[in-house]
């Protein structure tokens, strides 16, 4: 059978005359897998990507998203020169300018703002377009610390869940996800690995081949639920209630591991008192499940103590998201699943390999006290809440597509008095609202370091092709701006390799003991990360600081609080907007990444809304109808897909397409809220009630 690299090479050879040259590379995206790549270069261009067959996680296969990237990086939509706005904001009217003019203009505008309003008036926003430690984290943080700006606090993805998880587990300790082949029960809770973690699939298949039971918990019947032993579709945001109901049944029936609880946990008595409030009969009403389904889940979980629960981020993107992860993380503490290799709860928390490299981020350079803002509240910042914001700098992100409460955000982004600079590869929704757009390099056109939080490892990525046109990296751009603003610190003159050397020389716990020779020789090396079985496996009484916390003197036992927007949490609002809208990842997109790539948008066909047949019938909606989805925050239009795999009362809008693909120019985030979750200031956009009607004129 022909290898995937061979197939990719054949496709590539059709467009070039020179023989292809395969080089090592790394996928830069915010994805747990962190694929090790083989990059095909010919005539100085990146023409194909394939999975590294020798890498133990990548195993020679990659998702279609990254496989399609070379064509887009070489395509006509790639930005190659700086642009200056030439018409009204949002018109997309720009004219090319040189880098000297662009840097001088930015420096002049910022110097004027610094003189009148101070550095807090210049706001940085960074997404996860690249997860490089040098380009995506160290370089921008150094510059904006030296400038004295507010620093953006990353909260959008898993902040609530990882706060709840860490409170329970005492840190970012996690089961080894490559060891789940030996588990007798696998639970996919709010996660769809076929779309978001494809390199978990081989170990899932191994476990199933050995006879492991499979439970799927998701409001939507995902791909892969076929053949599961149990499929549960709870109401969105009711996951904590389900976990508490399962624990109630475990304790009621004596299916918990009393010895493990005694030696390795804290607060069982308080938890048991709390569980008395969550009998399956009550939990059935809270979750929309049947008592029989809850009892069946509890029975499976109690019988199969060597169990692995994979939790996706969607279920903690609710107003109760922190308590949701607290509740789920308690489950293996009752059964002792943490004793086994691969046992416990896996939540994709990047704090296993943290971004905070304080000694390298230039905090000592600040001319102002350190302060930050929650990235979820960008609309509030731009619309006058807090410090007056006069300028916005955006890189490796597209807030005009992915952030919430878009009506308010777009009003802020559209301010004519807001000087906006965007550094990106493409003219995104956000870039169209900028005053200056700067062409960025891709991860294959610069050197960097990347971490993986699926199987903890550090990767080194080399520049393998030159950037097209005049594209510059974050590190180059901030060096240019530092020089123009008169910052004389030597750190702003460092090149990529110097920054990498400095980072690798840092005394950071994430890289202590790193095999540098292995990193240099093969381009990646594992990093030390304690796994749950190493801590909890030995048959010994653990000290308090290493125990799982059901509760303690400062931490109450978990409980269920209904989502802020739900039938129980806001009955008056529910009467007006009775559908719970959730926005899971699309198979072809990564947030809004690739939502402008023709091949992948063609695969997704068009923006859609999935409805249960009963909900569609009540609204006179048929399959394929164009519908308006709305609440008092905003509205968007999509095409209906009527399918029974969606739970009644739930509407599902997968992926975040760019606005130009929607009939009325806005995606689901026109309706999403920007209030924060219960823990960590995390996002809560899945706590979102809407109504649906046939679009006008249809």
C-alpha positions as semicolon CSV with decimal commas, in nm:
position;residue;x (nm);y (nm);z (nm)
1;X;0,000;0,000;0,000
2;X;0,132;0,342;-0,091
3;X;0,225;0,559;0,206
4;X;0,053;0,888;0,282
5;X;0,382;1,068;0,221
6;X;0,405;0,903;-0,117
7;X;0,052;1,011;-0,203
8;X;0,128;1,367;-0,091
9;X;0,447;1,369;-0,295
10;X;0,264;1,259;-0,609
11;X;0,007;1,537;-0,565
12;X;0,289;1,785;-0,513
13;X;0,492;1,678;-0,815
14;X;0,207;1,773;-1,046
15;X;0,268;2,142;-0,978
16;X;0,650;2,161;-0,976
17;X;0,939;2,052;-1,191
18;X;1,203;1,999;-0,920
19;X;1,224;1,681;-0,714
20;X;1,054;1,727;-0,378
21;X;1,263;1,765;-0,062
22;X;1,103;1,633;0,259
23;X;1,189;1,818;0,580
24;X;1,076;1,797;0,942
25;X;0,818;2,043;1,075
26;X;0,558;2,088;1,349
27;X;0,190;2,176;1,334
28;X;0,158;2,517;1,505
29;X;-0,211;2,510;1,595
30;X;-0,388;2,507;1,931
31;X;-0,466;2,136;1,913
32;X;-0,378;1,872;2,169
33;X;-0,218;1,638;1,913
34;X;0,076;1,867;1,817
35;X;0,153;1,665;1,505
36;X;0,507;1,604;1,395
37;X;0,507;1,674;1,022
38;X;0,701;1,596;0,710
39;X;0,704;1,903;0,488
40;X;0,760;1,875;0,115
41;X;0,957;2,167;-0,030
42;X;1,018;2,226;-0,400
43;X;1,138;2,537;-0,583
44;X;1,152;2,717;-0,249
45;X;0,784;2,660;-0,169
46;X;0,604;2,443;0,080
47;X;0,387;2,223;-0,141
48;X;0,266;1,939;0,083
49;X;0,242;1,822;0,443
50;X;0,218;1,468;0,576
51;X;0,237;1,303;0,916
52;X;0,574;1,181;1,040
53;X;0,549;0,799;1,026
54;X;0,825;0,763;1,286
55;X;0,659;0,978;1,552
56;X;0,486;0,766;1,820
57;X;0,179;0,990;1,842
58;X;0,142;1,125;1,487
59;X;0,201;0,777;1,337
60;X;0,206;0,906;0,981
61;X;-0,143;1,059;0,960
62;X;-0,275;1,413;1,001
63;X;-0,608;1,590;0,974
64;X;-0,727;1,735;0,647
65;X;-0,710;2,085;0,794
66;X;-0,331;2,093;0,811
67;X;-0,293;1,886;0,494
68;X;-0,474;2,161;0,299
69;X;-0,262;2,442;0,443
70;X;0,020;2,457;0,183
71;X;-0,219;2,544;-0,098
72;X;-0,362;2,827;0,106
73;X;-0,024;2,962;0,215
74;X;0,076;2,984;-0,151
75;X;-0,263;3,109;-0,267
76;X;-0,382;3,449;-0,384
77;X;-0,547;3,539;-0,051
78;X;-0,214;3,533;0,135
79;X;-0,109;3,880;0,251
80;X;0,227;3,978;0,105
81;X;0,256;4,354;0,166
82;X;0,147;4,595;0,440
83;X;-0,190;4,760;0,375
84;X;-0,333;5,098;0,478
85;X;-0,707;5,152;0,505
86;X;-0,844;5,367;0,222
87;X;-1,219;5,368;0,292
88;X;-1,468;5,337;0,577
89;X;-1,388;5,080;0,843
90;X;-1,505;4,737;0,738
91;X;-1,522;4,827;0,369
92;X;-1,218;4,616;0,285
93;X;-1,067;4,910;0,094
94;X;-0,690;4,914;0,140
95;X;-0,385;5,029;-0,052
96;X;-0,037;4,874;-0,033
97;X;0,235;5,060;0,156
98;X;0,594;4,982;0,248
99;X;0,711;4,851;0,582
100;X;0,895;5,173;0,661
101;X;0,574;5,374;0,626
102;X;0,375;5,118;0,823
103;X;0,618;5,110;1,116
104;X;0,657;5,488;1,118
105;X;0,280;5,540;1,114
106;X;0,222;5,297;1,401
107;X;0,505;5,447;1,607
108;X;0,380;5,802;1,554
109;X;0,022;5,715;1,647
110;X;0,130;5,521;1,954
111;X;0,369;5,792;2,072
112;X;0,084;6,042;2,056
113;X;-0,144;5,808;2,253
114;X;0,128;5,744;2,512
115;X;0,168;6,117;2,560
116;X;-0,202;6,190;2,608
117;X;-0,360;5,874;2,751
118;X;-0,075;5,652;2,867
119;X;0,019;5,294;2,776
120;X;-0,301;5,133;2,907
121;X;-0,480;5,299;2,614
122;X;-0,297;5,066;2,371
123;X;-0,451;4,720;2,396
124;X;-0,296;4,395;2,268
125;X;-0,505;4,094;2,166
126;X;-0,347;3,759;2,078
127;X;-0,523;3,442;1,975
128;X;-0,383;3,094;1,922
129;X;-0,309;3,105;1,550
130;X;0,038;2,993;1,645
131;X;0,120;2,825;1,975
132;X;0,492;2,893;1,936
133;X;0,660;2,985;2,263
134;X;0,885;3,239;2,091
135;X;0,658;3,395;1,830
136;X;0,324;3,350;2,004
137;X;0,414;3,417;2,367
138;X;0,759;3,549;2,461
139;X;0,805;3,806;2,182
140;X;0,466;3,979;2,216
141;X;0,465;3,973;2,597
142;X;0,812;4,128;2,613
143;X;0,717;4,408;2,380
144;X;0,388;4,500;2,544
145;X;0,541;4,477;2,890
146;X;0,805;4,726;2,778
147;X;0,535;4,946;2,628
148;X;0,348;4,929;2,959
149;X;0,016;4,810;2,815
150;X;-0,248;4,599;2,980
151;X;-0,166;4,234;2,920
152;X;-0,436;4,008;2,782
153;X;-0,540;3,723;3,014
154;X;-0,607;3,404;2,817
155;X;-0,942;3,271;2,935
156;X;-1,136;3,178;2,623
157;X;-1,066;2,807;2,597
158;X;-1,038;2,598;2,915
159;X;-0,987;2,843;3,202
160;X;-1,300;2,750;3,402
161;X;-1,251;2,377;3,360
162;X;-0,884;2,369;3,438
163;X;-0,942;2,581;3,749
164;X;-1,201;2,331;3,872
165;X;-0,981;2,037;3,773
166;X;-0,677;2,177;3,952
167;X;-0,880;2,249;4,265
168;X;-0,982;1,883;4,273
169;X;-0,658;1,717;4,164
170;X;-0,417;1,962;4,327
171;X;-0,252;2,050;3,996
172;X;-0,242;1,962;3,627
173;X;-0,167;1,595;3,689
174;X;-0,333;1,383;3,423
175;X;-0,363;1,020;3,313
176;X;-0,137;0,911;3,030
177;X;-0,371;0,922;2,728
178;X;-0,153;0,677;2,536
179;X;-0,207;0,412;2,804
180;X;-0,584;0,381;2,774
181;X;-0,561;0,071;2,557
182;X;-0,568;-0,134;2,877
183;X;-0,875;0,037;3,023
184;X;-1,197;-0,161;3,057
185;X;-1,422;0,147;3,025
186;X;-1,380;0,460;2,814
187;X;-1,610;0,760;2,857
188;X;-1,614;1,033;2,591
189;X;-1,771;1,322;2,780
190;X;-1,847;1,626;2,567
191;X;-1,563;1,543;2,331
192;X;-1,550;1,436;1,969
193;X;-1,199;1,305;1,900
194;X;-1,280;1,245;1,534
195;X;-1,293;1,625;1,497
196;X;-1,058;1,758;1,764
197;X;-0,809;1,490;1,879
198;X;-0,769;1,234;1,602
199;X;-0,457;1,078;1,750
200;X;-0,660;0,961;2,046
201;X;-0,853;0,734;1,809
202;X;-0,589;0,457;1,777
203;X;-0,576;0,407;2,155
204;X;-0,955;0,414;2,174
205;X;-0,969;0,146;1,905
206;X;-0,711;-0,058;2,095
207;X;-0,918;-0,041;2,413
208;X;-1,233;-0,142;2,225
209;X;-1,053;-0,430;2,057
210;X;-0,960;-0,558;2,402
211;X;-1,323;-0,548;2,509
212;X;-1,351;-0,207;2,675
213;X;-1,700;-0,064;2,715
214;X;-1,770;0,277;2,560
215;X;-1,998;0,548;2,702
216;X;-2,064;0,869;2,506
217;X;-2,201;1,175;2,688
218;X;-2,296;1,461;2,456
219;X;-2,610;1,663;2,375
220;X;-2,537;1,576;2,011
221;X;-2,496;1,219;1,890
222;X;-2,140;1,247;1,761
223;X;-1,962;1,047;1,496
224;X;-1,823;0,748;1,681
225;X;-2,128;0,703;1,902
226;X;-2,235;0,418;1,676
227;X;-2,161;0,095;1,856
228;X;-2,124;0,260;2,198
229;X;-2,254;0,060;2,491
230;X;-2,435;0,364;2,628
231;X;-2,513;0,701;2,470
232;X;-2,637;0,980;2,699
233;X;-2,763;1,315;2,572
234;X;-2,800;1,546;2,873
235;X;-2,921;1,904;2,852
236;X;-2,633;2,143;2,778
237;X;-2,477;2,260;3,102
238;X;-2,625;1,982;3,318
239;X;-2,309;1,767;3,321
240;X;-2,230;1,838;3,687
241;X;-2,574;1,712;3,787
242;X;-2,511;1,391;3,592
243;X;-2,174;1,337;3,761
244;X;-2,328;1,397;4,104
245;X;-2,613;1,157;4,027
246;X;-2,369;0,886;3,923
247;X;-2,166;0,940;4,241
248;X;-2,487;0,921;4,448
249;X;-2,562;0,578;4,300
250;X;-2,203;0,459;4,351
251;X;-2,205;0,548;4,721
252;X;-2,563;0,427;4,773
253;X;-2,480;0,083;4,633
254;X;-2,136;0,055;4,794
255;X;-1,962;0,052;4,455
256;X;-1,699;0,303;4,563
257;X;-1,350;0,197;4,671
258;X;-1,352;0,276;5,043
259;X;-0,983;0,188;5,089
260;X;-0,873;0,422;4,810
261;X;-1,101;0,698;4,938
262;X;-0,944;0,668;5,284
263;X;-0,580;0,676;5,172
264;X;-0,588;0,909;4,872
265;X;-0,874;1,162;4,905
266;X;-1,002;1,435;5,134
267;X;-1,355;1,541;5,225
268;X;-1,551;1,225;5,153
269;X;-1,794;1,283;5,438
270;X;-1,886;1,628;5,308
271;X;-1,921;1,490;4,956
272;X;-2,149;1,211;5,078
273;X;-2,374;1,466;5,248
274;X;-2,388;1,667;4,925
275;X;-2,466;1,358;4,717
276;X;-2,778;1,296;4,923
277;X;-2,930;1,589;4,731
278;X;-2,874;1,420;4,393
279;X;-3,069;1,094;4,371
280;X;-3,114;0,971;4,012
281;X;-3,483;1,064;4,022
282;X;-3,397;1,431;4,075
283;X;-3,100;1,423;3,840
284;X;-3,322;1,286;3,563
285;X;-3,528;1,604;3,580
286;X;-3,218;1,826;3,581
287;X;-3,048;1,654;3,288
288;X;-3,336;1,540;3,068
289;X;-3,213;1,181;3,097
290;X;-3,408;0,885;3,232
291;X;-3,344;0,728;3,571
292;X;-3,256;0,405;3,390
293;X;-2,985;0,582;3,185
294;X;-2,828;0,736;3,495
295;X;-2,835;0,404;3,681
296;X;-2,683;0,225;3,379
297;X;-2,396;0,475;3,367
298;X;-2,334;0,436;3,740
299;X;-2,339;0,058;3,711
300;X;-2,085;0,056;3,427
301;X;-1,858;0,304;3,602
302;X;-1,871;0,113;3,928
303;X;-1,806;-0,225;3,766
304;X;-1,514;-0,108;3,550
305;X;-1,272;0,063;3,784
306;X;-0,992;0,072;3,527
307;X;-1,167;0,356;3,348
308;X;-1,069;0,657;3,141
309;X;-1,286;0,968;3,103
310;X;-1,193;1,212;2,826
311;X;-1,363;1,548;2,884
312;X;-1,389;1,804;2,606
313;X;-1,383;2,179;2,669
314;X;-1,740;2,241;2,551
315;X;-1,911;2,127;2,872
316;X;-1,709;2,377;3,080
317;X;-1,794;2,670;2,852
318;X;-2,098;2,738;3,065
319;X;-2,160;2,968;3,358
320;X;-2,115;2,660;3,582
321;X;-1,812;2,526;3,393
322;X;-1,569;2,518;3,684
323;X;-1,804;2,318;3,904
324;X;-1,872;2,089;3,609
325;X;-1,507;1,982;3,593
326;X;-1,489;1,969;3,973
327;X;-1,778;1,722;3,973
328;X;-1,649;1,503;3,689
329;X;-1,295;1,497;3,832
330;X;-1,431;1,354;4,159
331;X;-1,561;1,039;3,987
332;X;-1,229;0,847;3,968
333;X;-1,161;0,946;4,329
334;X;-1,458;0,734;4,434
335;X;-1,371;0,424;4,232
336;X;-0,991;0,437;4,255
337;X;-0,952;0,457;3,877
338;X;-0,654;0,685;3,935
339;X;-0,448;0,384;4,047
340;X;-0,429;0,241;3,696
341;X;-0,223;0,338;3,391
342;X;-0,448;0,556;3,177
343;X;-0,707;0,575;3,455
344;X;-0,882;0,892;3,566
345;X;-1,006;1,205;3,393
346;X;-0,820;1,357;3,100
347;X;-0,896;1,724;3,040
348;X;-0,687;1,898;2,772
349;X;-0,529;2,158;2,997
350;X;-0,226;2,332;2,855
351;X;-0,104;2,413;3,207
352;X;0,073;2,076;3,198
353;X;0,319;2,282;2,996
354;X;0,242;2,643;3,097
355;X;0,283;2,960;2,895
356;X;0,410;3,165;3,188
357;X;0,784;3,209;3,148
358;X;0,805;3,513;3,373
359;X;1,182;3,551;3,361
360;X;1,164;3,583;2,980
361;X;0,850;3,793;2,939
362;X;1,006;4,126;3,031
363;X;0,802;4,210;3,338
364;X;1,105;4,392;3,476
365;X;1,088;4,624;3,173
366;X;0,744;4,763;3,257
367;X;0,720;5,141;3,310
368;X;0,376;5,092;3,467
369;X;0,228;4,854;3,726
370;X;0,139;4,515;3,582
371;X;-0,230;4,487;3,497
372;X;-0,441;4,276;3,267
373;X;-0,781;4,233;3,111
374;X;-0,995;3,928;3,040
375;X;-0,988;3,865;2,664
376;X;-1,358;3,773;2,675
377;X;-1,434;4,134;2,768
378;X;-1,275;4,295;2,463
379;X;-1,611;4,449;2,364
380;X;-1,644;4,613;2,706
381;X;-1,290;4,747;2,683
382;X;-1,347;4,898;2,338
383;X;-1,684;5,046;2,430
384;X;-1,566;5,250;2,725
385;X;-1,576;5,016;3,024
386;X;-1,256;5,074;3,221
387;X;-0,956;5,244;3,062
388;X;-1,016;5,451;2,746
389;X;-0,877;5,240;2,461
390;X;-0,734;5,441;2,171
391;X;-0,552;5,165;1,982
392;X;-0,585;4,790;1,938
393;X;-0,315;4,553;1,818
394;X;-0,427;4,205;1,704
395;X;-0,205;3,914;1,603
396;X;-0,264;3,541;1,543
397;X;-0,631;3,587;1,624
398;X;-0,964;3,685;1,474
399;X;-1,181;3,833;1,753
400;X;-1,438;3,966;1,504
401;X;-1,525;3,603;1,438
402;X;-1,449;3,404;1,754
403;X;-1,538;3,637;2,042
404;X;-1,883;3,671;2,192
405;X;-2,153;3,937;2,197
406;X;-2,045;4,032;1,846
407;X;-2,291;4,319;1,804
408;X;-2,121;4,507;2,086
409;X;-1,774;4,397;1,977
410;X;-1,823;4,511;1,619
411;X;-1,947;4,846;1,742
412;X;-1,621;4,884;1,930
413;X;-1,404;4,759;1,644
414;X;-1,585;4,994;1,407
415;X;-1,496;5,309;1,600
416;X;-1,335;5,556;1,362
417;X;-1,125;5,692;1,650
418;X;-0,982;5,348;1,731
419;X;-0,645;5,295;1,562
420;X;-0,633;4,923;1,488
421;X;-0,333;4,723;1,366
422;X;-0,370;4,359;1,261
423;X;-0,080;4,122;1,189
424;X;-0,206;3,815;1,003
425;X;-0,160;3,585;0,707
426;X;-0,501;3,667;0,556
427;X;-0,758;3,944;0,541
428;X;-0,978;3,807;0,819
429;X;-1,300;3,959;0,952
430;X;-1,089;4,147;1,206
431;X;-0,832;4,261;0,950
432;X;-1,109;4,414;0,739
433;X;-1,179;4,645;1,035
434;X;-0,816;4,753;1,074
435;X;-0,638;5,076;0,985
436;X;-0,312;4,898;0,907
437;X;-0,279;4,530;0,813
438;X;0,066;4,370;0,829
439;X;0,159;4,045;0,649
440;X;0,266;3,769;0,887
441;X;0,489;3,468;0,841
442;X;0,359;3,116;0,887
443;X;0,513;2,868;1,129
444;X;0,706;2,713;0,839
445;X;0,878;3,046;0,767
446;X;1,026;3,104;1,114
447;X;1,195;2,912;1,394
448;X;1,017;2,834;1,720
449;X;0,949;2,595;2,006
450;X;0,615;2,423;2,064
451;X;0,471;2,222;2,350
452;X;0,222;1,939;2,338
453;X;-0,037;1,894;2,611
454;X;-0,177;1,561;2,487
455;X;0,146;1,368;2,531
456;X;0,370;1,625;2,706
457;X;0,669;1,705;2,486
458;X;0,868;1,997;2,352
459;X;0,919;2,040;1,977
460;X;1,171;2,248;1,787
461;X;1,064;2,388;1,452
462;X;1,306;2,530;1,196
463;X;1,242;2,775;0,917
464;X;1,206;2,557;0,609
465;X;1,099;2,811;0,345
466;X;1,134;3,185;0,300
467;X;0,822;3,395;0,359
468;X;0,638;3,522;0,053
469;X;0,658;3,887;-0,037
470;X;0,732;4,108;0,261
471;X;0,581;3,896;0,540
472;X;0,748;3,932;0,880
473;X;0,728;3,730;1,200
474;X;0,603;3,854;1,535
475;X;0,959;3,864;1,662
476;X;1,073;4,074;1,364
477;X;0,775;4,307;1,389
478;X;0,821;4,376;1,760
479;X;1,190;4,434;1,704
480;X;1,106;4,692;1,437
481;X;0,847;4,862;1,657
482;X;1,083;4,863;1,956
483;X;1,349;5,037;1,749
484;X;1,100;5,293;1,615
485;X;0,979;5,369;1,968
486;X;1,333;5,406;2,100
487;X;1,345;5,094;2,316
488;X;1,715;5,024;2,352
489;X;1,704;4,690;2,532
490;X;1,918;4,423;2,365
491;X;1,642;4,162;2,389
492;X;1,452;4,330;2,104
493;X;1,747;4,273;1,869
494;X;1,758;3,896;1,928
495;X;1,686;3,663;1,639
496;X;1,470;3,349;1,663
497;X;1,759;3,117;1,745
498;X;1,886;3,344;2,023
499;X;1,542;3,352;2,181
500;X;1,518;2,974;2,155
501;X;1,856;2,933;2,325
502;X;1,751;3,170;2,602
503;X;1,425;2,985;2,654
504;X;1,598;2,646;2,670
505;X;1,849;2,784;2,921
506;X;1,574;2,910;3,153
507;X;1,522;2,746;3,491
508;X;1,163;2,651;3,420
509;X;1,003;2,341;3,577
510;X;0,853;2,238;3,244
511;X;1,195;2,173;3,089
512;X;1,401;2,056;3,385
513;X;1,556;1,726;3,289
514;X;1,480;1,777;2,920
515;X;1,703;1,566;2,695
516;X;1,857;1,850;2,493
517;X;2,057;1,611;2,276
518;X;1,739;1,430;2,178
519;X;1,564;1,760;2,108
520;X;1,849;1,867;1,879
521;X;1,879;1,528;1,708
522;X;1,516;1,445;1,636
523;X;1,343;1,781;1,681
524;X;1,134;1,682;1,983
525;X;1,174;1,536;2,330
526;X;0,932;1,435;2,606
527;X;0,906;1,655;2,914
528;X;0,853;1,544;3,270
529;X;0,485;1,528;3,364
530;X;0,351;1,337;3,661
531;X;0,072;1,097;3,567
532;X;-0,216;0,999;3,793
533;X;-0,112;0,635;3,824
534;X;0,236;0,734;3,941
535;X;0,091;0,943;4,221
536;X;-0,208;0,731;4,319
537;X;-0,092;0,384;4,215
538;X;0,131;0,285;4,507
539;X;-0,069;0,132;4,791
540;X;0,016;0,397;5,049
541;X;-0,152;0,677;5,237
542;X;-0,088;1,003;5,056
543;X;0,000;1,327;5,235
544;X;-0,274;1,589;5,227
545;X;-0,110;1,802;4,958
546;X;-0,115;1,509;4,712
547;X;-0,469;1,389;4,775
548;X;-0,771;1,434;4,552
549;X;-0,998;1,692;4,712
550;X;-1,368;1,619;4,729
551;X;-1,371;1,902;4,983
552;X;-1,149;2,060;5,248
553;X;-1,147;2,356;5,484
554;X;-1,136;2,603;5,194
555;X;-1,313;2,406;4,921
556;X;-1,679;2,307;4,938
557;X;-1,800;1,981;4,790
558;X;-1,913;2,021;4,428
559;X;-2,274;2,104;4,353
560;X;-2,491;2,168;4,051
561;X;-2,591;2,523;3,970
562;X;-2,804;2,556;3,656
563;X;-2,657;2,753;3,365
564;X;-2,724;3,125;3,388
565;X;-2,929;3,095;3,070
566;X;-3,147;2,785;3,101
567;X;-3,500;2,682;3,192
568;X;-3,404;2,656;3,561
569;X;-3,159;2,947;3,570
570;X;-3,367;3,207;3,384
571;X;-3,728;3,091;3,334
572;X;-3,847;3,427;3,201
573;X;-3,573;3,431;2,939
574;X;-3,640;3,067;2,856
575;X;-4,003;3,157;2,780
576;X;-3,880;3,395;2,507
577;X;-3,583;3,194;2,384
578;X;-3,649;2,823;2,451
579;X;-3,360;2,664;2,256
580;X;-3,013;2,606;2,402
581;X;-2,757;2,692;2,133
582;X;-2,422;2,514;2,139
583;X;-2,137;2,569;1,893
584;X;-1,908;2,264;1,877
585;X;-1,601;2,246;1,657
586;X;-1,659;2,174;1,291
587;X;-1,473;1,880;1,140
588;X;-1,301;2,104;0,885
589;X;-1,226;2,413;1,097
590;X;-1,020;2,494;1,406
591;X;-1,217;2,778;1,562
592;X;-1,218;3,026;1,271
593;X;-0,894;2,888;1,125
594;X;-0,952;2,741;0,778
595;X;-1,296;2,904;0,758
596;X;-1,159;3,101;0,465
597;X;-1,006;2,800;0,284
598;X;-1,210;2,708;-0,022
599;X;-1,156;2,332;-0,008
600;X;-1,256;2,300;0,355
601;X;-1,553;2,535;0,336
602;X;-1,671;2,330;0,039
603;X;-1,646;2,017;0,254
604;X;-1,862;2,176;0,524
605;X;-2,091;2,298;0,239
606;X;-2,245;2,600;0,417
607;X;-2,316;2,734;0,767
608;X;-2,581;2,515;0,925
609;X;-2,804;2,479;1,229
610;X;-2,903;2,132;1,345
611;X;-3,250;2,097;1,497
612;X;-3,446;1,801;1,630
613;X;-3,747;1,717;1,408
614;X;-3,992;1,809;1,687
615;X;-3,836;2,154;1,733
616;X;-3,826;2,210;1,358
617;X;-4,191;2,108;1,315
618;X;-4,309;2,349;1,585
619;X;-4,145;2,632;1,391
620;X;-4,249;2,524;1,045
621;X;-3,887;2,460;0,949
622;X;-3,795;2,197;0,692
623;X;-3,457;2,051;0,607
624;X;-3,262;2,301;0,395
625;X;-3,466;2,607;0,493
626;X;-3,281;2,928;0,566
627;X;-3,350;3,024;0,925
628;X;-3,286;3,318;1,155
629;X;-3,139;3,241;1,496
630;X;-3,184;3,526;1,741
631;X;-3,204;3,663;2,092
632;X;-3,176;4,012;2,240
633;X;-2,800;4,022;2,175
634;X;-2,818;3,968;1,800
635;X;-2,910;3,741;1,514
636;X;-2,755;3,530;1,238
637;X;-2,886;3,332;0,944
638;X;-2,797;2,976;0,846
639;X;-2,949;2,674;0,673
640;X;-3,140;2,419;0,878
641;X;-3,047;2,052;0,902
642;X;-3,324;1,854;1,070
643;X;-3,190;1,541;1,240
644;X;-3,294;1,327;1,534
645;X;-2,934;1,301;1,658
646;X;-2,980;1,642;1,822
647;X;-3,151;1,645;2,161
648;X;-3,492;1,818;2,168
649;X;-3,460;2,173;2,296
650;X;-3,105;2,205;2,162
651;X;-2,982;2,389;1,852
652;X;-2,633;2,313;1,719
653;X;-2,426;2,548;1,501
654;X;-2,093;2,373;1,425
655;X;-1,777;2,567;1,351
656;X;-1,717;2,940;1,319
657;X;-1,729;3,043;0,956
658;X;-1,606;3,384;0,852
659;X;-1,884;3,640;0,830
660;X;-1,882;3,661;0,452
661;X;-2,028;3,308;0,438
662;X;-2,345;3,406;0,627
663;X;-2,648;3,560;0,455
664;X;-2,662;3,849;0,702
665;X;-2,289;3,881;0,770
666;X;-2,256;3,737;1,119
667;X;-2,201;3,397;1,280
668;X;-2,336;3,236;1,598
669;X;-2,136;3,475;1,813
670;X;-2,387;3,745;1,729
671;X;-2,600;3,576;1,996
672;X;-2,345;3,442;2,247
673;X;-2,300;3,603;2,590
674;X;-1,976;3,747;2,722
675;X;-2,041;3,690;3,091
676;X;-1,784;3,465;3,254
677;X;-1,797;3,124;3,417
678;X;-1,796;3,050;3,788
679;X;-1,422;2,981;3,812
680;X;-1,115;3,135;3,653
681;X;-1,297;3,398;3,447
682;X;-1,350;3,140;3,171
683;X;-1,589;3,166;2,881
684;X;-1,956;3,069;2,917
685;X;-2,080;3,107;2,560
686;X;-2,258;2,770;2,558
687;X;-2,499;2,906;2,821
688;X;-2,694;3,072;2,543
689;X;-3,071;3,069;2,487
690;X;-3,207;3,153;2,140
691;X;-3,516;3,122;1,926
692;X;-3,535;3,012;1,561
693;X;-3,771;3,112;1,283
694;X;-3,781;3,075;0,908
695;X;-3,586;3,359;0,749
696;X;-3,789;3,648;0,611
697;X;-3,910;3,588;0,259
698;X;-3,859;3,211;0,273
